[in-house]
Amino acid sequence: MWVILGLIAIVATFINLYMYIAGKDYKLAMAMALSFTALTICADYSYLNRWVKVEDWAALSDVVPGMARAFWFLTIVSILLNIAPVLLELKNKK
């Protein structure tokens, strides 16, 4: 599930950037992209919760460290890409 939500977040981010470049209202796409980014992280934590319940410590110790770094990086990139149009609008208004 988290893969699907992540792909939707990526597509929504590109729609956000495209709509800004096209001069259209991009704020809904921005909100959707950031929301799907958050849902992706929630879905992954739910998936990891299953491993905790069955006490699959080997799987957790193998996956969690890399996943944590990946989610931090991807979340920061998502935030920066999605707020870029807002920052560019502010810069152009000055």
Secondary structure as the mmCIF struct_conf table of DSSP 4:
data_model
#
loop_
_struct_conf.conf_type_id
_struct_conf.id
_struct_conf.beg_label_comp_id
_struct_conf.beg_label_asym_id
_struct_conf.beg_label_seq_id
_struct_conf.end_label_comp_id
_struct_conf.end_label_asym_id
_struct_conf.end_label_seq_id
HELX_RH_AL_P HELX_RH_AL_P1 TRP A 2 ALA A 22
TURN_TY1_P TURN_TY1_P1 GLY A 23 GLY A 23
BEND BEND1 LYS A 24 LYS A 24
HELX_RH_AL_P HELX_RH_AL_P2 LYS A 27 LYS A 53
TURN_TY1_P TURN_TY1_P2 VAL A 54 GLU A 55
HELX_RH_AL_P HELX_RH_AL_P3 TRP A 57 LYS A 93
#
